[in-house]
Structure formats: structure tokens, C-alpha cells
Amino acid sequence: MATIYQVSELAGVSLATVSRVMNNNTKVSDKTKQKVLKAMAELGYQPNSIAQSLASNRSNSVGVLVSELHGPFFGDMMSAIEDTLRLEGKHTIITSGHSDEERERASIEFLIGRKCDALILHAEAVTDEYLLNLESRGIEFVLINRYIKQLENRCIRLDNKQGGYLATQHLIKLGHQKLAYISGPKWKQDAQERLQGHKQALTDAGIDFDEALCFEGDYQQSSGSKGLDWLCEHAPKFSCVVCANDEMASGVMTRARQLGINVPSELSVVGFDNIIYANYLYPTLTTIDYPIYEMGRMAAKYILKQVYEKKNLDIESVFVPKLEIRDSSIEYV
């Protein structure tokens, strides 16, 4: 088996230079890098990742916690993180917490135990105190879609309140006065903020918030369908539904079709997230764009800058939502 010493000798460079090439260090010129890579190929040299880790005190791996492993939202987030880190020679270890406190904590501790250099956390259920304790333990991490004041510099987040405001304001501008709302789980920070935005838009338009027009969903498509059934049976008459995510909005649209309710002529629908299939529903879904791919990239860039010392990276902490107007919302007549 070839050794790093043989690579160094064949390439005519120092051991330190070979090590820099293997660790994708930008201080090595392209010409020198190619000489080292050619020598490695000729000798059939395979770097020992364990030895590299011991020598550099780095595993070149980043742990990622997501709520779920399925669905377009988390798929985009994971792809963005992996793509960005892979370009810099870093690898990801991904685990899920399923929005459960014990499972999130166990997953985070698993990633720490695997000697990840840093963590990217979409953590919804663990307490603020637990995350503050991570910082005090010297664990490097960044949060996506969560805001804790004491960890503000570690938070990559969307202005969810503004997104909720824009969704409701859009329907009010179209003349709707009786607006139903299907929220996410109200214990989740983003669901609370989106509902706050909805309420603020109503207040600014002089419309009272009616609790009877609000159904608590769970961000799954089925709860959109259940929500529409509940609203039709229990709520006062309404002309539109604002949904706290696109999956629930698609559930509303599917159930409306089954009930013979035409979208949008009898019921306007607005979602939140702008996931990939929002533009392929019929009618196409008006929604709030959540730039989760860009936020995933930004979280990865934060780690590259803070942990791997890629100093020339600009970090954006707060992302602004945008209204995407399509065919599921029309003027109320």
C-alpha cells in the first residue's frame, strides 16, 4: 500500500503540501495540486480518513439534523447543505428528530459522538436551554428556522411573521373579508409567527380575528383536508383559506374538489413555502416563497467560515419571504 511519504517523494513536494492538497487547502497552487493528485493516482494512494482526522483534529464531516427525511422542503435543505460542503471537501452525516424532544436530543448527541466538526440544526422541539448548553460545551453549530436571542449570531431564519402577513394581505386586497386559517402546530415557533402575521394583517385592515375560523393542523397534507371539513361544518361562512404551508394547502384543494367546491371561483387558497409542486397543482398555488435552498447554503457557508476558516464568505442571517401569485386566489365578487 502506497504511503504519503511516497506521494511526497514522487510529486517533489513536502509532506505538509501533500496534506494541504488532501484537505483541499486553498493555499496550494493549482499547478502543485495537480502534481500531487497525479502522484496519488500513479501510486494508487488512498488517504486514511482516520489518520487525517487524528493529525488535523478535524473529521471533515458536518452533522445535520432535520425534522423529517421525506418531502420537498427538507430535500431542498439537505441538498443545499450537501452541495455546498461537498465543494469544499466536507461530508455530511444526516439524522432526523421528527419534531420530538427526546429524539432530537438523541440525534444531536449521536452527531457529537461521531466527532462531527460542527452541526447544522433544524431543531424544533429541544429547549432553548439545551441549545444554550451546547454553546457552553463548545459545540460548533448553526440553527435553521429558529431564533434564540442569546444565539442570534447562530440563527439562519426566515421572517415568518412577514410571510404570514403577506399571504393574508394578498387576499384582503382581493376583497376577501371572511378569511379562514389553517395553522401549523401552535407549539412550533414558525407556526406561531405565521399566525401572528395573519392576525396583524387582519388588524391593519380593520378585520377582527375570529377563532372559529382557525383550525390547527400539523403541516401534513391530510390535516389540510381535515381542516377544510372542520371549517365547513363548524365555522361561519368564509371565502378563502390561508394555509401555513403548501402541503396543507394541497390538502384543502384536493378536499374542496371532492366536495364540489371550485377553487378559486368559490374558494381562494394561499399556501406557504413554495415547494416544487406548488406550481404543478391545479389550479397553480398562490404561496409565500420560503428560500430554504438558499438558507441551507447559507448555513453551510456559516460553518465553512466559522469552523473551516473560509473567511471570504458573506453571511446573511435573516431572509425575506416573497408572495408568489398564481391561479388559486382571485378577486372576491
C-alpha positions as CSV (number, residue, x, y, z in Angstrom):
1,M,0.0,0.0,0.0
2,A,1.4,3.4,-1.0
3,T,2.2,5.9,1.7
4,I,2.0,9.7,2.0
5,Y,5.9,9.7,2.0
6,Q,5.9,8.1,-1.4
7,V,3.4,10.6,-2.7
8,S,5.6,13.4,-1.4
9,E,8.7,12.0,-3.0
10,L,7.1,11.3,-6.4
11,A,5.5,14.8,-6.5
12,G,8.6,16.5,-5.3
13,V,6.8,18.4,-2.5
14,S,6.8,18.4,1.3
15,L,4.6,16.2,3.4
16,A,2.8,19.4,4.6
17,T,1.9,20.2,1.0
18,V,0.5,16.7,0.3
19,S,-1.6,17.1,3.5
20,R,-2.9,20.5,2.3
21,V,-3.9,19.0,-1.0
22,M,-5.8,16.2,0.7
23,N,-7.6,18.7,2.9
24,N,-8.5,20.9,-0.1
25,N,-6.5,23.8,1.4
26,T,-6.7,26.9,-0.9
27,K,-3.1,27.9,-0.1
28,V,-1.8,25.3,-2.6
29,S,-1.3,26.5,-6.2
30,D,-3.3,24.7,-8.9
31,K,0.0,23.5,-10.5
32,T,1.2,22.0,-7.3
33,K,-2.1,20.4,-6.6
34,Q,-2.2,18.7,-9.9
35,K,1.3,17.3,-9.3
36,V,0.2,15.8,-6.0
37,L,-3.0,14.4,-7.4
38,K,-1.1,12.8,-10.3
39,A,1.3,11.2,-7.9
40,M,-1.5,9.9,-5.8
41,A,-3.2,8.4,-8.9
42,E,0.0,6.8,-10.2
43,L,0.7,5.2,-6.8
44,G,-3.0,4.3,-6.2
45,Y,-2.7,6.2,-2.9
46,Q,-5.9,6.3,-0.8
47,P,-5.9,8.8,2.1
48,N,-6.7,7.3,5.5
49,S,-9.5,9.5,6.8
50,I,-9.0,8.3,10.4
51,A,-5.3,9.3,10.3
52,Q,-6.2,12.6,8.7
53,S,-8.7,13.3,11.4
54,L,-6.1,12.5,14.2
55,A,-3.5,14.6,12.5
56,S,-5.7,17.7,11.9
57,N,-8.1,17.3,14.8
58,R,-10.8,17.5,12.1
59,S,-13.2,14.9,10.8
60,N,-14.1,17.0,7.8
61,S,-17.7,16.0,8.5
62,V,-20.7,18.1,9.4
63,G,-23.7,16.7,11.2
64,V,-27.2,17.8,10.0
65,L,-30.4,17.4,12.0
66,V,-33.7,17.7,10.1
67,S,-37.3,17.2,11.3
68,E,-38.1,14.6,8.5
69,L,-36.1,12.8,5.8
70,H,-39.0,13.0,3.3
71,G,-40.7,15.8,1.4
72,P,-39.5,18.5,-1.0
73,F,-38.9,21.1,1.8
74,F,-36.3,19.1,3.7
75,G,-35.0,17.6,0.5
76,D,-34.1,21.0,-0.8
77,M,-32.5,22.0,2.5
78,M,-30.3,18.8,2.7
79,S,-29.3,19.1,-1.0
80,A,-28.2,22.7,-0.5
81,I,-26.1,21.8,2.6
82,E,-24.5,18.8,1.0
83,D,-23.8,20.5,-2.3
84,T,-22.1,23.5,-0.6
85,L,-20.0,21.4,1.8
86,R,-19.0,18.9,-0.8
87,L,-17.4,21.6,-3.0
88,E,-15.1,22.2,-0.1
89,G,-14.3,18.6,0.5
90,K,-16.5,18.2,3.6
91,H,-19.1,15.4,4.1
92,T,-22.5,15.4,5.8
93,I,-24.0,13.0,8.3
94,I,-27.7,13.4,8.4
95,T,-30.2,12.3,11.1
96,S,-33.8,13.2,11.9
97,G,-35.6,14.3,15.0
98,H,-39.2,14.0,13.9
99,S,-40.1,17.2,15.9
100,D,-39.8,15.2,19.2
101,E,-37.7,16.5,22.0
102,E,-36.1,13.2,23.1
103,R,-35.4,12.1,19.5
104,E,-33.9,15.5,18.6
105,R,-31.6,15.4,21.7
106,A,-30.6,11.8,21.0
107,S,-29.8,12.7,17.4
108,I,-27.7,15.7,18.3
109,E,-25.7,13.7,20.9
110,F,-25.2,11.0,18.3
111,L,-23.7,13.5,15.8
112,I,-21.5,14.9,18.6
113,G,-20.4,11.4,19.4
114,R,-19.4,10.9,15.7
115,K,-16.9,13.7,16.1
116,C,-18.6,16.0,13.6
117,D,-16.7,19.2,13.3
118,A,-19.9,21.2,13.5
119,L,-23.7,20.8,13.4
120,I,-26.4,22.3,11.3
121,L,-29.7,22.0,13.2
122,H,-33.3,22.3,12.1
123,A,-34.3,21.7,15.7
124,E,-37.9,22.4,16.7
125,A,-38.6,20.5,20.0
126,V,-35.4,20.7,22.1
127,T,-35.5,23.6,24.6
128,D,-33.6,26.9,24.3
129,E,-31.8,25.9,27.4
130,Y,-30.4,22.7,25.8
131,L,-29.2,24.7,22.8
132,L,-27.6,27.3,25.0
133,N,-25.9,24.5,26.9
134,L,-24.5,23.2,23.6
135,E,-22.8,26.5,23.1
136,S,-21.4,26.4,26.6
137,R,-20.0,22.9,25.9
138,G,-18.0,24.4,23.0
139,I,-20.0,22.7,20.3
140,E,-20.0,24.5,16.9
141,F,-23.5,24.7,15.4
142,V,-25.9,26.9,13.5
143,L,-29.7,26.9,13.6
144,I,-32.1,27.0,10.7
145,N,-35.6,28.3,11.1
146,R,-35.3,29.1,14.8
147,Y,-34.5,32.2,16.7
148,I,-33.0,32.4,20.1
149,K,-31.9,35.9,21.2
150,Q,-28.8,34.7,23.1
151,L,-27.8,32.7,20.0
152,E,-28.7,35.4,17.4
153,N,-25.4,35.1,15.5
154,R,-26.0,31.4,15.0
155,C,-29.6,31.7,13.6
156,I,-30.4,31.5,9.9
157,R,-34.0,32.3,9.7
158,L,-37.0,33.5,7.6
159,D,-39.2,36.4,8.7
160,N,-42.2,34.1,9.1
161,K,-44.4,36.8,10.6
162,Q,-43.9,38.9,7.4
163,G,-44.7,35.8,5.3
164,G,-48.0,35.2,7.2
165,Y,-48.8,38.9,6.8
166,L,-48.2,38.9,3.0
167,A,-50.4,35.9,2.5
168,T,-53.4,37.4,4.3
169,Q,-52.8,40.9,3.0
170,H,-52.9,39.5,-0.6
171,L,-56.4,38.0,0.0
172,I,-57.7,41.2,1.7
173,K,-56.5,43.3,-1.3
174,L,-58.6,40.9,-3.4
175,G,-61.7,41.9,-1.4
176,H,-62.0,38.9,0.9
177,Q,-63.4,39.7,4.4
178,K,-64.1,36.3,5.8
179,L,-60.7,34.5,5.9
180,A,-60.3,31.1,7.3
181,Y,-56.8,30.0,8.5
182,I,-55.2,26.5,8.9
183,S,-52.2,26.8,11.1
184,G,-49.3,24.5,11.8
185,P,-48.8,23.0,15.3
186,K,-49.1,26.0,17.6
187,W,-46.2,24.9,19.8
188,K,-43.8,25.4,16.8
189,Q,-42.1,28.8,16.6
190,D,-42.7,29.2,12.8
191,A,-46.4,28.3,13.1
192,Q,-46.8,30.9,15.9
193,E,-45.1,33.6,13.9
194,R,-47.1,32.9,10.7
195,L,-50.3,33.1,12.7
196,Q,-49.1,36.4,14.2
197,G,-48.6,37.8,10.7
198,H,-52.1,36.7,9.7
199,K,-53.6,38.4,12.7
200,Q,-51.6,41.6,12.2
201,A,-52.8,41.8,8.5
202,L,-56.4,41.4,9.7
203,T,-55.9,44.1,12.4
204,D,-54.3,46.5,9.9
205,A,-57.3,46.0,7.6
206,G,-59.9,46.6,10.4
207,I,-61.0,42.9,10.4
208,D,-61.5,41.1,13.7
209,F,-59.7,37.8,14.1
210,D,-62.3,35.0,14.6
211,E,-61.1,32.0,16.5
212,A,-63.9,30.0,14.9
213,L,-62.3,30.5,11.5
214,C,-59.0,29.0,12.7
215,F,-58.1,25.3,12.6
216,E,-54.8,23.9,14.0
217,G,-53.2,21.5,11.5
218,D,-49.9,19.6,11.6
219,Y,-48.2,20.7,8.4
220,Q,-49.3,17.4,6.7
221,Q,-51.5,17.3,3.6
222,S,-54.1,15.2,5.5
223,S,-54.6,18.0,8.1
224,G,-55.5,20.4,5.2
225,S,-58.3,18.1,4.2
226,K,-59.4,17.6,7.8
227,G,-59.2,21.4,8.3
228,L,-61.5,22.2,5.4
229,D,-64.0,19.6,6.6
230,W,-64.0,21.1,10.1
231,L,-64.3,24.7,8.8
232,C,-67.2,23.8,6.6
233,E,-69.0,22.1,9.5
234,H,-68.2,24.5,12.3
235,A,-67.1,27.9,11.0
236,P,-69.0,30.9,9.8
237,K,-69.1,31.3,6.0
238,F,-65.7,32.1,4.5
239,S,-64.5,32.8,1.0
240,C,-60.8,31.8,1.3
241,V,-58.3,29.8,3.3
242,V,-54.8,30.8,4.3
243,C,-52.7,27.7,5.0
244,A,-49.4,27.8,7.0
245,N,-47.7,25.5,4.4
246,D,-48.2,24.2,0.9
247,E,-48.8,20.6,1.9
248,M,-51.9,21.6,3.9
249,A,-53.0,23.9,1.1
250,S,-52.8,21.0,-1.4
251,G,-55.0,19.0,1.1
252,V,-57.5,21.8,1.1
253,M,-57.6,21.9,-2.7
254,T,-58.0,18.2,-3.0
255,R,-60.8,18.0,-0.5
256,A,-62.5,21.0,-2.0
257,R,-62.6,19.2,-5.3
258,Q,-64.1,16.2,-3.6
259,L,-66.8,18.3,-2.0
260,G,-67.6,20.0,-5.3
261,I,-66.2,23.4,-4.2
262,N,-64.5,25.2,-7.1
263,V,-61.0,26.7,-6.4
264,P,-60.7,29.6,-6.9
265,S,-64.1,30.8,-8.0
266,E,-65.8,29.6,-4.8
267,L,-62.8,29.3,-2.5
268,S,-59.4,31.0,-2.9
269,V,-56.4,29.2,-1.3
270,V,-53.0,30.5,-0.4
271,G,-50.1,28.4,0.9
272,F,-46.6,28.9,2.4
273,D,-43.2,27.5,1.4
274,N,-43.4,27.5,-2.5
275,I,-42.3,23.9,-2.6
276,I,-41.6,22.4,-6.0
277,Y,-45.1,21.1,-6.8
278,A,-46.9,24.3,-5.9
279,N,-46.6,25.3,-9.5
280,Y,-47.9,22.0,-10.7
281,L,-51.1,21.8,-8.7
282,Y,-54.4,22.6,-10.4
283,P,-55.0,25.4,-10.2
284,T,-51.4,26.5,-9.5
285,L,-51.0,27.6,-5.9
286,T,-50.5,31.1,-4.8
287,T,-48.0,30.9,-1.9
288,I,-45.2,32.5,0.1
289,D,-41.7,31.7,-1.2
290,Y,-39.5,30.2,1.5
291,P,-36.0,30.2,0.1
292,I,-35.0,27.0,2.0
293,Y,-32.3,26.0,-0.5
294,E,-30.6,29.4,-0.1
295,M,-30.9,29.2,3.6
296,G,-29.4,25.7,3.6
297,R,-26.5,27.0,1.5
298,M,-26.1,29.9,4.0
299,A,-26.0,27.6,7.0
300,A,-23.3,25.6,5.3
301,K,-21.4,28.8,4.4
302,Y,-21.6,29.8,8.1
303,I,-19.9,26.6,9.1
304,L,-17.3,26.9,6.4
305,K,-16.5,30.4,7.7
306,Q,-16.6,29.8,11.4
307,V,-15.2,26.3,11.6
308,Y,-13.1,25.8,8.5
309,E,-11.9,29.4,8.3
310,K,-13.1,30.3,4.8
311,K,-13.0,34.0,5.7
312,N,-14.2,35.5,2.4
313,L,-17.8,34.4,2.8
314,D,-20.6,36.8,3.5
315,I,-23.3,35.5,5.9
316,E,-26.9,36.6,5.7
317,S,-28.9,35.8,8.8
318,V,-32.5,36.9,8.0
319,F,-34.3,36.0,4.8
320,V,-37.3,37.9,3.4
321,P,-40.3,36.0,2.1
322,K,-42.0,36.9,-1.2
323,L,-45.5,36.5,-2.4
324,E,-45.9,34.2,-5.5
325,I,-49.2,35.0,-7.1
326,R,-50.7,32.2,-9.2
327,D,-54.1,30.9,-10.0
328,S,-55.6,29.6,-6.7
329,S,-56.5,33.1,-5.5
330,I,-58.8,35.6,-7.3
331,E,-60.8,38.7,-6.5
332,Y,-63.8,38.2,-4.3
333,V,-67.0,39.2,-6.0
